[in-house]
Amino acid sequence: MWYMCTCVQALLANIASLYAVYHGPEGLKTIAQRCHGMAAVFAEGARKLGFTVPAKTYFDTVAVEVRVCVFFFTHVYTASHGTQVSEGELVMGCQARARS
């Protein structure tokens, strides 16, 4: 008989372990490299556009210093695009998407 744990933390831990087993070591490495690669492209593009990227190291989330006028624009844009905005900073997270 199978029992499902309803504790959210345990459920997330089980899902994470199944995700790791399903993809294996090489699959996880590929996913991590892809996420970091997207973050690096975003950071480099922001630098080329004249923005400041304060962190020298990052994995999948990049913070960019923004001007106030940009803040209002990005606040509207980010409502549906998975980014976070606080005054003077835009934080962008890069995630792997499931491929069917």
C-alpha positions as CSV (number, residue, x, y, z in Angstrom):
1,M,0.0,0.0,0.0
2,W,1.3,3.5,-0.9
3,Y,0.9,6.5,1.4
4,M,1.3,10.1,0.3
5,C,2.9,12.5,2.8
6,T,1.0,15.7,3.2
7,C,3.8,17.6,4.8
8,V,4.8,20.2,2.2
9,Q,8.5,20.2,3.0
10,A,8.7,16.4,2.8
11,L,6.7,16.4,-0.4
12,L,9.0,18.9,-2.0
13,A,12.1,16.9,-0.8
14,N,10.6,13.8,-2.4
15,I,9.9,15.5,-5.6
16,A,13.4,17.0,-5.7
17,S,14.9,13.6,-5.1
18,L,12.8,12.0,-7.8
19,Y,13.8,14.8,-10.2
20,A,17.5,14.2,-9.4
21,V,17.1,10.4,-9.9
22,Y,15.2,10.9,-13.2
23,H,17.7,13.2,-14.8
24,G,20.8,11.6,-13.3
25,P,24.2,13.3,-12.7
26,E,24.8,14.3,-16.3
27,G,21.3,15.6,-16.8
28,L,21.5,17.7,-13.6
29,K,24.8,19.1,-14.8
30,T,23.3,20.0,-18.2
31,I,20.4,21.7,-16.6
32,A,22.7,23.6,-14.2
33,Q,25.0,24.7,-17.1
34,R,21.9,25.9,-19.1
35,C,20.5,27.9,-16.2
36,H,23.9,29.5,-15.5
37,G,24.4,30.2,-19.2
38,M,21.1,32.0,-19.5
39,A,22.0,34.1,-16.4
40,A,25.4,34.9,-17.8
41,V,23.9,36.0,-21.1
42,F,21.4,38.2,-19.3
43,A,24.2,39.8,-17.1
44,E,26.4,40.4,-20.1
45,G,23.6,42.0,-22.0
46,A,22.7,44.2,-19.1
47,R,26.4,45.3,-18.8
48,K,26.5,46.1,-22.6
49,L,23.3,48.2,-22.2
50,G,25.1,50.3,-19.5
51,F,23.5,48.7,-16.4
52,T,25.6,47.8,-13.3
53,V,25.6,44.1,-12.2
54,P,26.9,44.4,-8.6
55,A,27.6,40.7,-8.0
56,K,30.8,39.2,-9.6
57,T,29.6,35.7,-9.0
58,Y,26.1,34.2,-9.4
59,F,24.4,31.0,-10.4
60,D,20.9,31.4,-11.8
61,T,19.8,34.8,-10.3
62,V,21.3,38.1,-11.4
63,A,20.6,41.5,-9.7
64,V,20.9,44.6,-11.9
65,E,21.0,48.2,-10.6
66,V,18.3,50.2,-12.4
67,R,17.3,53.9,-12.6
68,V,14.0,55.1,-11.1
69,C,12.4,55.6,-14.6
70,V,13.3,52.1,-15.5
71,F,11.9,50.9,-12.2
72,F,8.3,51.8,-13.1
73,F,8.5,50.2,-16.5
74,T,10.0,47.0,-15.1
75,H,7.5,46.8,-12.3
76,V,4.7,46.5,-14.9
77,Y,6.6,44.1,-17.0
78,T,7.7,41.8,-14.2
79,A,4.2,41.2,-12.9
80,S,3.9,38.3,-15.4
81,H,7.5,37.4,-16.1
82,G,8.8,35.9,-12.9
83,T,11.2,38.7,-11.8
84,Q,11.3,40.7,-8.7
85,V,11.8,44.4,-8.4
86,S,12.7,46.6,-5.5
87,E,13.6,50.2,-5.7
88,G,16.9,50.6,-7.5
89,E,17.3,46.9,-8.3
90,L,15.9,44.3,-10.8
91,V,16.4,40.6,-9.9
92,M,16.1,38.1,-12.7
93,G,16.0,34.3,-12.1
94,C,16.7,31.9,-15.0
95,Q,15.0,28.5,-14.8
96,A,15.0,25.3,-16.8
97,R,11.8,24.6,-18.6
98,A,10.5,21.1,-19.1
99,R,10.7,19.9,-22.7
100,S,8.0,17.7,-24.1
